[in-house]
Amino acid sequence: MRTHSIGEATMIEYPDLISFCFNHTVINIYGEEWSYVECVVTDTVDNTSHTEKREFFKTSVFFDISTYMQASFDMVNENKVDYSQSGAFDSKLGRLFSVELNLYKEGQEQLGNSFFFNTFAMWGAMRVGERYNGNRTLTWFKSYPFSVGLYSAAPGAIKVTADNIALPDVDIPSQNVWNVILKKDIDATDRVELYLPGNSDTTSVFDYTFDFTFRGLANTSTKVICLIDDCTSGVYLRWINRHGFYCYWLFQYGEEARQVINDGEFIRNNMADYSFINGYHGGTGRKQRKTESDTLPVCAPLVDSDTYDFLFEIATSPVVDMYAGNIDGVDRWKGVNVSVDKFIKTKASLQDFVCTIILPELNLQSL
């Protein structure tokens, strides 16, 4: 956390340059007796603001503004990704917030002092000790839509190579969480590498997330290796991980289970004659409604430890989509869920990752 002092007694502890909306984003104010403080959180993307006032308890008060940040991401439409283009596009998973703190003295309605700061909030939640936006290796299933998530703290350019042959750079116009979409016709059979250089003025890689602290690593680059896989058969899933990046994997699928659920029924006597008008007995009436719930087990066989951790994020993500094909040049997706389960990671060098996909519920017939 960063710190700022007002006068000789008041100390303000406030979030770092970047934060994650599902982690606590805490502001502490202490050291001097104030009447109350007004906190104004503004989303600079759409200029919406939230205001909260809190009274001091003796000489201290705190705020957690993560809830206001989460509200801004409720409007994110993850389906608006155009995979027919190539380049770096705004993923809508990072937003700059401006925070204003107004302090008022006891018995005074006039403003006593103010403090302003900005923090760039991203979708996700970091774990203690994780590195954000560091080097990583992905698998590019080249027959399917794909993108690479990258955070850049400043304008720049991503260097791209395909099988060690340099390709045109991908321009980064500003600070953001970017979705880098690669051309499907890239002439590569082994790998594509993306390299975002580091510099001493801005920090795009963060480390050691103990408590609420993010330590920026200056002059630290980001290298993403995309290993190419030409497999065309399986269940292709997309999800947003805890770092606010889109992730993809082509799973092998097992036997689909279909569960039909009775959603209410009755059969009654209509108190009518036992006649068969039009060949049908109308002496009884009935009401019945059914729904169908389908589940599909999927598997990624014999993956290493890093890939297992990467795939495990699908079980924790609230946004999981299944690829439904390309129709009229538009990639189609439908939302699915991952069944809650216990995932055991063994000490073996390679192991299967297995999870169960819950497909959208079907309304069957109602009579």
Phi, psi and omega per residue, in radians:
M1 nan 2.652 3.083
R2 -1.618 2.822 -3.129
T3 -2.284 2.677 3.097
H4 -2.623 2.432 3.139
S5 -1.963 2.502 3.062
I6 -2.052 2.021 -3.076
G7 1.173 -2.531 -3.103
E8 -1.810 -0.147 -2.993
A9 -2.103 -0.610 -3.009
T10 -1.515 2.249 3.112
M11 -2.100 2.380 3.103
I12 -2.085 2.171 2.996
E13 -1.849 2.215 -3.025
Y14 -2.454 2.872 -2.988
P15 -1.096 2.806 3.138
D16 -1.291 -3.061 -3.113
L17 -1.070 -0.588 3.064
I18 -2.154 2.692 3.101
S19 -2.635 2.955 -3.121
F20 -2.146 2.303 -2.936
C21 -1.189 -0.341 3.119
F22 -1.731 0.015 2.887
N23 -1.621 2.771 3.048
H24 -1.158 2.327 3.103
T25 -2.043 1.642 -2.885
V26 -1.804 2.473 2.991
I27 -2.122 2.151 3.090
N28 -1.947 2.324 3.064
I29 -2.247 2.212 -3.073
Y30 -2.749 2.907 3.015
G31 1.954 -0.386 -3.080
E32 -2.524 2.621 -3.115
E33 -1.444 1.959 2.997
W34 -2.027 2.782 3.127
S35 -1.267 -0.983 3.115
Y36 -2.769 2.927 3.107
V37 -2.267 2.450 3.110
E38 -1.876 2.178 -3.129
C39 -1.949 2.127 3.140
V40 -2.021 2.024 -3.128
V41 -1.849 2.100 -3.060
T42 -2.093 2.208 3.011
D43 -1.429 1.936 -3.046
T44 -1.269 -0.206 3.136
V45 -1.283 -0.846 -3.131
D46 -2.046 0.133 3.049
N47 1.067 0.530 3.016
T48 -1.556 2.499 -3.080
S49 -2.240 2.623 3.026
H50 -2.241 2.333 -3.096
T51 -2.079 2.339 3.100
E52 -2.379 2.369 3.104
K53 -2.016 2.396 3.118
R54 -2.403 2.440 3.066
E55 -1.470 2.676 3.114
F56 -1.333 2.482 2.926
F57 -1.737 1.797 -2.984
K58 1.033 -1.787 -3.077
T59 -2.094 0.408 -3.100
S60 -2.559 2.718 3.069
V61 -2.763 2.689 3.096
F62 -2.458 2.750 3.065
F63 -2.269 2.601 2.930
D64 -2.148 1.851 -3.011
I65 -1.664 0.199 -3.096
S66 -1.116 -0.566 -3.138
T67 -1.090 -0.685 3.120
Y68 -1.175 -0.625 3.095
M69 -1.170 -0.736 3.123
Q70 -1.055 -0.623 -3.126
A71 -1.092 -0.547 3.136
S72 -1.221 -0.479 -3.133
F73 -1.511 -0.092 3.094
D74 -1.099 -0.426 -3.077
M75 -1.594 0.029 -3.132
V76 -1.216 2.187 3.098
N77 -1.825 1.740 -3.046
E78 -1.191 -0.224 -3.123
N79 -1.401 -0.197 -3.104
K80 -1.492 1.124 3.077
V81 -2.161 2.022 -3.102
D82 -1.656 1.764 -3.088
Y83 -1.437 -0.018 3.097
S84 -1.378 -0.263 3.126
Q85 -1.666 3.082 3.053
S86 -2.466 2.579 -3.100
G87 2.228 -2.892 -3.134
A88 -1.781 2.216 -3.097
F89 -2.253 2.609 3.133
D90 -1.100 2.106 -3.130
S91 -1.401 -0.173 -3.074
K92 1.141 0.267 -3.105
L93 -1.892 0.299 3.033
G94 -2.548 2.364 -3.096
R95 -2.478 2.476 3.104
L96 -1.558 2.227 3.129
F97 -1.982 2.421 3.049
S98 -1.881 2.287 -3.085
V99 -2.121 2.282 3.121
E100 -2.065 2.249 3.101
L101 -1.994 2.067 3.135
N102 -1.975 2.099 -3.085
L103 -1.845 2.355 -3.106
Y104 -2.120 2.439 3.128
K105 -1.416 2.775 3.124
E106 -1.086 2.245 3.096
G107 1.321 0.127 -3.140
Q108 -2.117 2.321 3.091
E109 -1.575 -0.225 3.131
Q110 -1.427 2.624 -3.122
L111 -1.139 2.269 -3.138
G112 -1.538 -0.739 -3.141
N113 -2.871 2.817 -3.111
S114 -2.454 2.734 3.073
F115 -2.577 2.413 -3.119
F116 -2.165 2.533 3.001
F117 -2.732 2.819 3.092
N118 -2.054 2.591 2.993
T119 -2.503 2.391 -3.137
F120 -1.632 1.955 -3.062
A121 -1.735 2.432 -3.135
M122 -2.129 2.675 3.021
W123 -1.091 2.336 3.026
G124 2.285 -3.054 -3.141
A125 -2.645 2.098 -3.129
M126 -1.478 2.609 3.007
R127 -1.705 2.757 3.129
V128 -1.050 2.266 3.063
G129 1.514 -0.012 -3.132
E130 -1.368 2.738 2.996
R131 -1.850 2.303 3.131
Y132 -1.744 2.327 3.059
N133 1.147 0.515 3.131
G134 -1.505 -3.014 3.117
N135 -1.141 2.518 3.112
R136 -2.790 2.824 3.119
T137 -2.085 2.207 -3.137
L138 -2.044 2.918 3.036
T139 -1.977 2.170 3.119
W140 -1.760 1.827 3.035
F141 -1.397 1.741 -2.849
K142 -1.185 -0.298 3.134
S143 -1.460 -0.022 -3.046
Y144 -2.225 2.838 3.086
P145 -1.062 2.516 -3.049
F146 -2.726 2.590 3.045
S147 -2.651 2.847 3.137
V148 -2.086 2.250 3.109
G149 -1.546 2.300 3.121
L150 -2.491 2.462 3.007
Y151 -1.829 2.334 3.064
S152 -2.222 2.283 -3.109
A153 -1.439 -0.191 -3.064
A154 -2.742 2.893 3.059
P155 -1.030 2.629 -3.137
G156 3.131 -2.719 -3.117
A157 -2.561 2.458 3.087
I158 -1.713 2.182 3.087
K159 -1.458 2.355 -3.061
V160 -2.173 2.329 3.023
T161 -2.261 2.527 3.095
A162 -2.169 1.976 -3.057
D163 0.910 0.790 3.098
N164 1.185 0.239 3.060
I165 -1.858 2.197 -3.076
A166 -1.197 2.384 3.060
L167 -1.997 2.933 3.100
P168 -0.996 2.502 3.110
D169 -1.140 2.702 3.037
V170 -1.804 2.060 -3.085
D171 -1.316 2.432 3.049
I172 -2.004 1.922 -3.004
P173 -1.384 -0.366 -3.047
S174 -2.871 3.137 3.040
Q175 -1.188 2.276 3.121
N176 3.141 2.964 2.918
V177 -1.658 2.006 -2.967
W178 -1.832 2.553 2.993
N179 -1.810 1.879 -3.126
V180 -1.635 1.961 -3.111
I181 -1.750 2.189 -3.108
L182 -1.625 2.580 3.075
K183 -1.188 2.349 3.138
K184 -1.198 -0.409 -3.079
D185 -1.599 0.278 3.065
I186 -1.051 2.279 -3.098
D187 -1.443 1.435 3.130
A188 -2.546 2.448 3.132
T189 -2.039 -0.255 -3.081
D190 -1.952 -1.035 -3.065
R191 -2.749 2.744 2.971
V192 -2.185 2.303 -3.108
E193 -2.047 2.395 3.079
L194 -2.030 2.323 -3.065
Y195 -2.289 2.054 3.087
L196 -1.877 1.889 -3.078
P197 -1.135 2.630 3.022
G198 -1.643 2.889 3.069
N199 -2.590 3.004 -3.057
S200 -1.529 -0.240 -3.076
D201 -1.525 -0.663 -3.136
T202 -2.234 2.788 -3.095
T203 -2.136 2.163 3.111
S204 -1.937 -0.120 3.121
V205 -2.111 2.300 -3.105
F206 -2.202 2.589 -3.009
D207 -2.462 2.903 3.026
Y208 0.906 1.280 -3.053
T209 -1.570 0.899 3.107
F210 -1.265 2.447 -3.046
D211 0.932 -2.144 -3.141
F212 -1.951 0.339 -3.010
T213 -1.708 2.349 3.049
F214 -2.097 2.083 -3.123
R215 -1.667 1.983 3.121
G216 -1.268 2.404 3.140
L217 -1.838 1.730 3.132
A218 -1.208 2.650 3.118
N219 1.002 0.495 3.132
T220 -1.924 2.144 -3.092
S221 -1.572 2.951 3.060
T222 -2.137 2.198 3.127
K223 -2.159 2.159 3.125
V224 -2.036 2.130 3.111
I225 -1.786 2.165 3.123
C226 -1.898 1.811 3.114
L227 -1.388 2.307 -3.013
I228 -1.535 2.325 3.083
D229 -2.249 2.198 -3.091
D230 -1.657 0.200 -3.138
C231 -1.079 2.474 -3.078
T232 -2.117 -0.039 -3.051
S233 -2.023 2.312 3.085
G234 2.538 -2.955 3.104
V235 -1.851 2.042 -3.068
Y236 -1.712 2.117 -3.080
L237 -2.074 2.598 3.090
R238 -2.246 2.413 3.095
W239 -2.584 2.889 3.063
I240 -1.834 2.148 -3.074
N241 -1.522 -3.070 -3.060
R242 -1.259 -0.147 3.096
H243 -1.741 0.096 3.117
G244 1.359 0.473 3.128
F245 -1.996 2.545 3.003
Y246 -1.286 2.391 3.126
C247 -2.213 2.685 -3.062
Y248 -2.478 2.586 3.016
W249 -2.794 2.503 3.078
L250 -1.761 1.922 -3.080
F251 -1.694 2.642 2.898
Q252 -1.424 2.542 -3.057
Y253 -1.982 2.653 3.137
G254 -1.815 -2.595 -3.078
E255 -1.515 2.187 -3.120
E256 -1.298 2.352 3.108
A257 -1.893 2.302 -3.130
R258 -2.082 2.086 -3.127
Q259 -1.951 2.042 3.090
V260 -1.617 2.233 -3.065
I261 -2.002 2.320 3.089
N262 -1.490 2.095 -3.062
D263 -1.868 0.715 3.102
G264 1.920 2.326 3.128
E265 -2.767 2.717 2.947
F266 -2.771 2.700 3.026
I267 -2.250 2.205 -3.057
R268 -2.187 2.825 3.061
N269 -1.546 2.099 -3.110
N270 -1.426 0.080 3.130
M271 0.943 0.729 3.137
A272 -1.996 2.852 3.102
D273 -1.083 2.675 3.087
Y274 -1.402 1.233 -3.122
S275 -2.007 2.682 3.124
F276 -2.008 1.267 3.125
I277 -1.243 2.308 -3.092
N278 1.011 0.423 3.064
G279 1.437 0.216 -3.112
Y280 -2.310 2.351 -3.135
H281 -1.317 2.056 -3.080
G282 -1.804 0.336 -3.091
G283 -1.396 -0.135 3.123
T284 -2.264 2.677 3.059
G285 -2.142 2.751 -3.100
R286 -2.589 2.763 3.077
K287 -2.473 2.254 -3.117
Q288 -2.683 2.430 3.085
R289 -2.370 2.360 -3.111
K290 -2.219 2.591 3.012
T291 -2.261 2.761 -3.123
E292 -2.152 2.266 3.101
S293 -2.040 2.103 -3.065
D294 -1.954 2.417 3.057
T295 -2.218 2.597 -3.089
L296 -2.397 1.969 3.061
P297 -1.288 2.406 3.121
V298 -2.249 2.729 -3.033
C299 -2.517 2.466 2.932
A300 -1.974 1.804 -2.991
P301 -1.341 2.428 2.967
L302 0.862 1.138 3.093
V303 -1.818 2.717 3.139
D304 -1.414 -3.125 -3.025
S305 -1.110 -0.776 -3.124
D306 -1.134 -0.701 3.133
T307 -1.195 -0.618 3.093
Y308 -1.077 -0.783 3.111
D309 -1.094 -0.684 3.109
F310 -1.083 -0.784 -3.109
L311 -1.272 -0.503 -3.140
F312 -1.066 -0.466 -3.134
E313 -1.063 -0.386 3.133
I314 -1.152 -0.521 -3.139
A315 -1.297 -0.367 -3.114
T316 -1.760 -0.095 -3.060
S317 -1.528 2.372 3.047
P318 -1.470 -0.062 -3.115
V319 -2.168 1.729 3.116
V320 -2.234 2.267 -3.130
D321 -2.185 2.587 3.090
M322 -1.967 2.330 -3.099
Y323 -1.228 2.296 -3.095
A324 -2.020 0.277 3.067
G325 1.751 3.006 3.126
N326 -1.916 2.077 -3.109
I327 -2.117 2.142 -3.139
D328 0.960 0.656 3.090
G329 1.392 0.113 -3.139
V330 -2.022 2.218 3.095
D331 -1.286 2.277 -3.083
R332 -1.879 2.428 3.120
W333 -2.330 2.695 2.997
K334 -2.390 2.505 -3.078
G335 -1.274 2.407 3.057
V336 -2.356 2.975 3.054
N337 -2.078 2.806 3.039
V338 -1.908 2.238 -3.094
S339 -1.091 2.415 3.088
V340 -1.225 2.284 -3.059
D341 -2.711 3.069 3.054
K342 -1.778 2.107 -3.101
F343 -1.847 2.117 -3.105
I344 -1.904 2.059 3.089
K345 -1.687 2.048 -3.088
T346 -1.502 3.096 3.101
K347 -1.563 0.040 3.140
A348 -1.162 2.649 -3.141
S349 -1.123 -0.644 3.122
L350 -2.304 2.453 3.071
Q351 -2.676 2.803 3.133
D352 -1.395 2.468 2.958
F353 -1.853 2.131 -3.067
V354 -2.215 2.342 3.019
C355 -2.541 2.962 -3.103
T356 -2.063 2.210 3.138
I357 -1.614 2.287 3.053
I358 -1.715 1.979 -3.112
L359 -1.385 2.810 -3.135
P360 -1.010 2.433 3.141
E361 -1.170 2.511 3.135
L362 -1.913 2.275 2.943
N363 -1.465 2.068 -3.056
L364 -1.541 -1.854 -3.043
Q365 -2.101 2.505 3.096
S366 -2.264 2.324 -3.105
L367 -2.376 nan nan
